[in-house]
Amino acid sequence: MSKPTPTRATTFHEQVVDQLGRDICAGRYPPGALLPSEPELGERFGFSRIVIREAIKSLMAKGMLEVSRRVGTLVRDTVHWNLFDPAVIAWRAASADFDTSMARDLMELRRIVEPAAAGLAAGRASPAERRALRAAYMAMARAVAGKGDYVEADLAFHTAILAACGNQYLRQMQEAMAAMLEASFAIVVKKPGGPALSLPLHEAVCAAIERGDPAGAQAATVVLVTSAEEDLREQLAERRAAGARVPMAVRGATVHRRPAPRLAKVAP
């Protein structure tokens, strides 16, 4: 296994949670599998049993693990996971075999939520929120020109819409939706010329919200999400084809045969 690169994990506990979450989502420990014992995990990571135990508790809180005194720590089926947890979303999206059902369900959720949110934003957004949306779009345009991070700007654009929709429940979904969008954007953006092609679709959404046109904003968002879905499907197909060209012995070795290195210790 390559050296772990925890995302936003700084304490020993967070590092272990991050790596075990990645391992579970990548299939190292599939649903129904028994997790190594606390002493074994402590040896693997080089941390105390207390750190390991707290990490397991965190993953239990996310619905990913259950502990049985007679059996040990088992990985639960994904139906029990907190699928809206941003960390779980990121771990699943980062796995080598991006779950096709996750991709499908993600795009279905986008088709359900985003057009309605854009329609609400068109009718409710404040002048400041409209300016924030336009600023995010301009950041996307600059990124296409090579001056900035396109995924970051794209994420800010869609988050601005959720913030401007004026619905308290949709606003509370911002963190989860941001994680889901980031997961798909990171894949779709790899399409050659993709960001440039999607730019006018985003501008159409932005313009409709700016002029207070709910129906126009919804229609433009449907076109945008449909295009993104096609791009995601295309990129996933290419990724699977590329993976199929790697010899099985090589792919298997990186996950199952090489011992995982210890995580680098940082200040708790």
C-alpha positions as a Markdown table, in Angstrom:
| # | Residue | x | y | z |
|---|---|---|---|---|
| 1 | Met | 0.0 | 0.0 | 0.0 |
| 2 | Ser | 1.3 | 3.5 | -0.8 |
| 3 | Lys | 2.1 | 5.9 | 2.0 |
| 4 | Pro | -1.2 | 7.1 | 3.6 |
| 5 | Thr | -2.0 | 10.7 | 2.9 |
| 6 | Pro | -4.7 | 11.7 | 5.4 |
| 7 | Thr | -7.0 | 14.5 | 4.4 |
| 8 | Arg | -7.5 | 17.2 | 7.1 |
| 9 | Ala | -6.3 | 14.6 | 9.7 |
| 10 | Thr | -3.9 | 16.0 | 12.3 |
| 11 | Thr | -4.2 | 14.1 | 15.5 |
| 12 | Phe | -3.2 | 10.4 | 15.9 |
| 13 | His | -6.9 | 9.5 | 16.3 |
| 14 | Glu | -7.9 | 11.4 | 13.1 |
| 15 | Gln | -5.1 | 9.7 | 11.1 |
| 16 | Val | -6.2 | 6.2 | 12.1 |
| 17 | Val | -9.9 | 7.0 | 11.4 |
| 18 | Asp | -9.0 | 8.4 | 8.0 |
| 19 | Gln | -6.8 | 5.4 | 7.0 |
| 20 | Leu | -9.2 | 2.8 | 8.2 |
| 21 | Gly | -12.1 | 4.6 | 6.5 |
| 22 | Arg | -10.2 | 4.6 | 3.3 |
| 23 | Asp | -9.3 | 0.9 | 3.7 |
| 24 | Ile | -12.9 | -0.1 | 4.3 |
| 25 | Cys | -14.2 | 1.9 | 1.3 |
| 26 | Ala | -11.4 | 0.6 | -0.9 |
| 27 | Gly | -12.4 | -3.0 | -0.1 |
| 28 | Arg | -9.4 | -3.9 | 2.1 |
| 29 | Tyr | -12.0 | -4.7 | 4.8 |
| 30 | Pro | -15.3 | -5.3 | 2.9 |
| 31 | Pro | -18.7 | -5.6 | 4.5 |
| 32 | Gly | -18.9 | -8.6 | 6.7 |
| 33 | Ala | -15.1 | -8.7 | 7.2 |
| 34 | Leu | -13.5 | -8.9 | 10.6 |
| 35 | Leu | -11.3 | -6.0 | 11.4 |
| 36 | Pro | -7.8 | -6.9 | 12.9 |
| 37 | Ser | -7.7 | -6.8 | 16.7 |
| 38 | Glu | -6.7 | -3.6 | 18.6 |
| 39 | Pro | -3.2 | -4.9 | 19.3 |
| 40 | Glu | -2.7 | -5.8 | 15.6 |
| 41 | Leu | -4.0 | -2.3 | 14.5 |
| 42 | Gly | -1.8 | -0.7 | 17.2 |
| 43 | Glu | 1.2 | -2.5 | 15.7 |
| 44 | Arg | 0.3 | -1.5 | 12.2 |
| 45 | Phe | -0.1 | 2.2 | 12.9 |
| 46 | Gly | 2.4 | 2.5 | 15.8 |
| 47 | Phe | -0.2 | 4.0 | 18.1 |
| 48 | Ser | -1.6 | 3.0 | 21.5 |
| 49 | Arg | -4.7 | 0.8 | 21.9 |
| 50 | Ile | -6.5 | 3.9 | 23.3 |
| 51 | Val | -6.0 | 5.7 | 20.0 |
| 52 | Ile | -7.2 | 2.6 | 18.1 |
| 53 | Arg | -10.2 | 2.2 | 20.3 |
| 54 | Glu | -11.3 | 5.8 | 19.9 |
| 55 | Ala | -10.9 | 5.5 | 16.1 |
| 56 | Ile | -13.1 | 2.4 | 16.1 |
| 57 | Lys | -15.7 | 4.3 | 18.1 |
| 58 | Ser | -15.7 | 7.1 | 15.5 |
| 59 | Leu | -16.2 | 4.7 | 12.7 |
| 60 | Met | -19.0 | 3.0 | 14.7 |
| 61 | Ala | -20.7 | 6.4 | 15.0 |
| 62 | Lys | -20.5 | 6.7 | 11.2 |
| 63 | Gly | -22.3 | 3.3 | 11.0 |
| 64 | Met | -19.4 | 1.6 | 9.4 |
| 65 | Leu | -18.4 | -0.8 | 12.2 |
| 66 | Glu | -20.1 | -2.8 | 14.9 |
| 67 | Val | -18.4 | -4.5 | 17.8 |
| 68 | Ser | -19.4 | -8.0 | 19.1 |
| 69 | Arg | -17.7 | -9.3 | 22.2 |
| 70 | Arg | -17.8 | -12.8 | 20.9 |
| 71 | Val | -16.8 | -12.1 | 17.4 |
| 72 | Gly | -14.8 | -8.9 | 17.3 |
| 73 | Thr | -15.1 | -5.7 | 15.2 |
| 74 | Leu | -17.1 | -6.2 | 12.0 |
| 75 | Val | -17.5 | -4.0 | 8.9 |
| 76 | Arg | -21.2 | -3.3 | 8.4 |
| 77 | Asp | -23.0 | -3.3 | 5.1 |
| 78 | Thr | -23.1 | 0.1 | 3.4 |
| 79 | Val | -26.9 | 0.4 | 4.0 |
| 80 | His | -26.0 | 1.1 | 7.6 |
| 81 | Trp | -23.4 | 3.8 | 6.9 |
| 82 | Asn | -24.0 | 7.5 | 7.3 |
| 83 | Leu | -23.8 | 8.2 | 3.6 |
| 84 | Phe | -24.2 | 11.9 | 4.1 |
| 85 | Asp | -21.1 | 12.1 | 6.3 |
| 86 | Pro | -18.5 | 14.2 | 4.3 |
| 87 | Ala | -15.7 | 11.9 | 5.3 |
| 88 | Val | -17.5 | 8.8 | 4.2 |
| 89 | Ile | -18.3 | 10.5 | 0.9 |
| 90 | Ala | -14.7 | 11.4 | 0.3 |
| 91 | Trp | -13.4 | 7.9 | 1.2 |
| 92 | Arg | -15.8 | 6.2 | -1.1 |
| 93 | Ala | -15.0 | 8.6 | -4.0 |
| 94 | Ala | -11.3 | 8.2 | -3.4 |
| 95 | Ser | -11.4 | 4.4 | -3.7 |
| 96 | Ala | -9.7 | 2.9 | -6.8 |
| 97 | Asp | -13.1 | 1.4 | -7.9 |
| 98 | Phe | -15.5 | 4.3 | -7.6 |
| 99 | Asp | -18.8 | 2.7 | -6.7 |
| 100 | Thr | -21.0 | 2.9 | -9.9 |
| 101 | Ser | -24.1 | 2.7 | -7.7 |
| 102 | Met | -22.8 | 5.7 | -5.7 |
| 103 | Ala | -22.2 | 7.6 | -8.9 |
| 104 | Arg | -25.7 | 6.8 | -10.2 |
| 105 | Asp | -27.3 | 7.7 | -6.9 |
| 106 | Leu | -25.3 | 10.9 | -6.6 |
| 107 | Met | -26.4 | 12.1 | -10.0 |
| 108 | Glu | -30.0 | 11.2 | -9.2 |
| 109 | Leu | -29.8 | 13.3 | -6.0 |
| 110 | Arg | -28.3 | 16.2 | -7.9 |
| 111 | Arg | -31.3 | 16.1 | -10.4 |
| 112 | Ile | -33.7 | 16.1 | -7.4 |
| 113 | Val | -32.1 | 18.8 | -5.3 |
| 114 | Glu | -30.2 | 21.3 | -7.5 |
| 115 | Pro | -32.9 | 22.4 | -10.0 |
| 116 | Ala | -35.3 | 23.0 | -7.2 |
| 117 | Ala | -32.6 | 24.9 | -5.2 |
| 118 | Ala | -31.7 | 27.0 | -8.2 |
| 119 | Gly | -35.4 | 27.9 | -8.7 |
| 120 | Leu | -35.7 | 28.9 | -5.1 |
| 121 | Ala | -32.5 | 30.9 | -5.3 |
| 122 | Ala | -33.8 | 32.8 | -8.3 |
| 123 | Gly | -36.8 | 34.0 | -6.3 |
| 124 | Arg | -35.1 | 34.5 | -2.9 |
| 125 | Ala | -31.5 | 35.4 | -3.3 |
| 126 | Ser | -30.4 | 38.7 | -1.8 |
| 127 | Pro | -28.2 | 41.1 | -3.9 |
| 128 | Ala | -25.2 | 40.0 | -1.8 |
| 129 | Glu | -25.9 | 36.3 | -2.6 |
| 130 | Arg | -26.3 | 37.1 | -6.3 |
| 131 | Arg | -22.9 | 38.8 | -6.2 |
| 132 | Ala | -21.4 | 35.8 | -4.5 |
| 133 | Leu | -22.7 | 33.5 | -7.2 |
| 134 | Arg | -21.4 | 35.8 | -10.0 |
| 135 | Ala | -18.0 | 35.9 | -8.2 |
| 136 | Ala | -17.9 | 32.1 | -8.1 |
| 137 | Tyr | -18.7 | 32.0 | -11.8 |
| 138 | Met | -15.9 | 34.5 | -12.6 |
| 139 | Ala | -13.5 | 32.4 | -10.6 |
| 140 | Met | -14.5 | 29.4 | -12.7 |
| 141 | Ala | -13.8 | 31.5 | -15.9 |
| 142 | Arg | -10.4 | 32.5 | -14.6 |
| 143 | Ala | -9.6 | 28.9 | -13.8 |
| 144 | Val | -10.4 | 27.8 | -17.3 |
| 145 | Ala | -7.9 | 30.5 | -18.4 |
| 146 | Gly | -5.3 | 28.9 | -16.2 |
| 147 | Lys | -5.6 | 31.2 | -13.2 |
| 148 | Gly | -7.0 | 29.3 | -10.3 |
| 149 | Asp | -8.5 | 26.0 | -9.2 |
| 150 | Tyr | -11.5 | 25.0 | -11.3 |
| 151 | Val | -12.9 | 22.4 | -8.8 |
| 152 | Glu | -12.7 | 24.9 | -5.9 |
| 153 | Ala | -14.5 | 27.6 | -7.9 |
| 154 | Asp | -17.1 | 25.1 | -9.3 |
| 155 | Leu | -17.8 | 23.9 | -5.7 |
| 156 | Ala | -18.1 | 27.5 | -4.5 |
| 157 | Phe | -20.7 | 28.2 | -7.3 |
| 158 | His | -23.0 | 25.3 | -6.4 |
| 159 | Thr | -22.6 | 26.0 | -2.7 |
| 160 | Ala | -23.6 | 29.6 | -3.3 |
| 161 | Ile | -26.9 | 28.4 | -4.8 |
| 162 | Leu | -27.7 | 26.2 | -1.8 |
| 163 | Ala | -26.9 | 29.1 | 0.5 |
| 164 | Ala | -29.1 | 31.5 | -1.5 |
| 165 | Cys | -32.2 | 29.2 | -1.8 |
| 166 | Gly | -33.6 | 30.3 | 1.6 |
| 167 | Asn | -34.5 | 26.8 | 2.7 |
| 168 | Gln | -33.2 | 25.9 | 6.1 |
| 169 | Tyr | -33.1 | 22.2 | 5.4 |
| 170 | Leu | -31.3 | 22.6 | 2.1 |
| 171 | Arg | -28.8 | 24.9 | 3.7 |
| 172 | Gln | -28.1 | 22.2 | 6.3 |
| 173 | Met | -27.3 | 19.8 | 3.4 |
| 174 | Gln | -24.5 | 22.2 | 2.2 |
| 175 | Glu | -21.6 | 20.3 | 3.8 |
| 176 | Ala | -22.8 | 16.9 | 2.6 |
| 177 | Met | -23.7 | 18.2 | -0.9 |
| 178 | Ala | -20.3 | 19.9 | -1.1 |
| 179 | Ala | -18.5 | 16.7 | -0.4 |
| 180 | Met | -20.6 | 14.9 | -3.0 |
| 181 | Leu | -20.1 | 17.5 | -5.6 |
| 182 | Glu | -16.3 | 17.7 | -4.9 |
| 183 | Ala | -16.1 | 13.9 | -5.4 |
| 184 | Ser | -17.7 | 14.0 | -8.8 |
| 185 | Phe | -16.0 | 17.3 | -9.9 |
| 186 | Ala | -12.6 | 15.8 | -9.2 |
| 187 | Ile | -13.4 | 13.1 | -11.8 |
| 188 | Val | -15.3 | 15.1 | -14.4 |
| 189 | Val | -12.7 | 17.9 | -14.5 |
| 190 | Lys | -10.2 | 15.4 | -16.0 |
| 191 | Lys | -12.2 | 15.3 | -19.2 |
| 192 | Pro | -10.1 | 17.2 | -21.9 |
| 193 | Gly | -11.8 | 20.6 | -22.4 |
| 194 | Gly | -14.6 | 19.7 | -20.0 |
| 195 | Pro | -14.4 | 22.8 | -17.8 |
| 196 | Ala | -14.4 | 25.1 | -20.8 |
| 197 | Leu | -17.5 | 23.3 | -22.2 |
| 198 | Ser | -19.4 | 23.5 | -19.0 |
| 199 | Leu | -18.7 | 27.2 | -18.4 |
| 200 | Pro | -21.6 | 28.5 | -20.6 |
| 201 | Leu | -23.9 | 26.1 | -18.8 |
| 202 | His | -23.0 | 27.5 | -15.5 |
| 203 | Glu | -23.3 | 31.1 | -16.8 |
| 204 | Ala | -26.9 | 30.3 | -17.9 |
| 205 | Val | -27.8 | 29.2 | -14.4 |
| 206 | Cys | -26.1 | 32.3 | -12.9 |
| 207 | Ala | -27.9 | 34.6 | -15.3 |
| 208 | Ala | -31.3 | 33.1 | -14.6 |
| 209 | Ile | -30.8 | 33.5 | -10.9 |
| 210 | Glu | -29.6 | 37.1 | -11.3 |
| 211 | Arg | -32.7 | 38.1 | -13.3 |
| 212 | Gly | -35.0 | 36.3 | -10.8 |
| 213 | Asp | -36.3 | 33.7 | -13.2 |
| 214 | Pro | -37.1 | 30.5 | -11.2 |
| 215 | Ala | -38.3 | 28.5 | -14.2 |
| 216 | Gly | -35.3 | 29.5 | -16.3 |
| 217 | Ala | -32.9 | 28.7 | -13.4 |
| 218 | Gln | -34.5 | 25.2 | -13.0 |
| 219 | Ala | -34.3 | 24.5 | -16.7 |
| 220 | Ala | -30.7 | 25.6 | -17.0 |
| 221 | Thr | -29.7 | 23.5 | -14.0 |
| 222 | Val | -31.3 | 20.4 | -15.5 |
| 223 | Val | -29.2 | 20.9 | -18.6 |
| 224 | Leu | -26.0 | 21.5 | -16.5 |
| 225 | Val | -26.6 | 18.4 | -14.3 |
| 226 | Thr | -27.4 | 16.2 | -17.3 |
| 227 | Ser | -24.2 | 17.3 | -19.0 |
| 228 | Ala | -22.2 | 16.6 | -15.8 |
| 229 | Glu | -23.8 | 13.1 | -15.5 |
| 230 | Glu | -22.8 | 12.3 | -19.1 |
| 231 | Asp | -19.2 | 13.4 | -18.4 |
| 232 | Leu | -19.0 | 11.4 | -15.1 |
| 233 | Arg | -20.3 | 8.3 | -16.8 |
| 234 | Glu | -17.7 | 8.8 | -19.6 |
| 235 | Gln | -14.8 | 9.4 | -17.2 |
| 236 | Leu | -15.7 | 6.4 | -15.0 |
| 237 | Ala | -15.9 | 4.1 | -18.1 |
| 238 | Glu | -12.4 | 5.3 | -19.0 |
| 239 | Arg | -11.1 | 4.7 | -15.5 |
| 240 | Arg | -12.5 | 1.2 | -15.4 |
| 241 | Ala | -11.0 | 0.5 | -18.8 |
| 242 | Ala | -7.6 | 1.8 | -17.6 |
| 243 | Gly | -7.9 | -0.4 | -14.5 |
| 244 | Ala | -8.6 | -3.5 | -16.5 |
| 245 | Arg | -5.4 | -3.0 | -18.4 |
| 246 | Val | -3.3 | -3.3 | -15.2 |
| 247 | Pro | -2.3 | -6.9 | -14.5 |
| 248 | Met | -4.3 | -8.4 | -11.7 |
| 249 | Ala | -1.2 | -9.5 | -9.8 |
| 250 | Val | 0.0 | -5.9 | -9.7 |
| 251 | Arg | -3.4 | -4.5 | -8.6 |
| 252 | Gly | -3.9 | -7.2 | -5.9 |
| 253 | Ala | -0.4 | -6.8 | -4.5 |
| 254 | Thr | -0.9 | -3.1 | -3.7 |
| 255 | Val | -3.9 | -3.8 | -1.6 |
| 256 | His | -3.5 | -7.3 | -0.1 |
| 257 | Arg | 0.1 | -8.3 | 0.0 |
| 258 | Arg | 2.4 | -5.4 | 0.9 |
| 259 | Pro | 2.3 | -4.4 | 4.6 |
| 260 | Ala | 0.9 | -1.0 | 5.3 |
| 261 | Pro | 3.5 | 1.5 | 6.5 |
| 262 | Arg | 3.0 | 3.3 | 9.8 |
| 263 | Leu | 1.4 | 6.7 | 9.8 |
| 264 | Ala | 3.7 | 9.6 | 10.4 |
| 265 | Lys | 3.3 | 10.9 | 13.9 |
| 266 | Val | 2.3 | 14.5 | 14.3 |
| 267 | Ala | 1.4 | 16.5 | 17.4 |
| 268 | Pro | -2.0 | 15.6 | 18.8 |
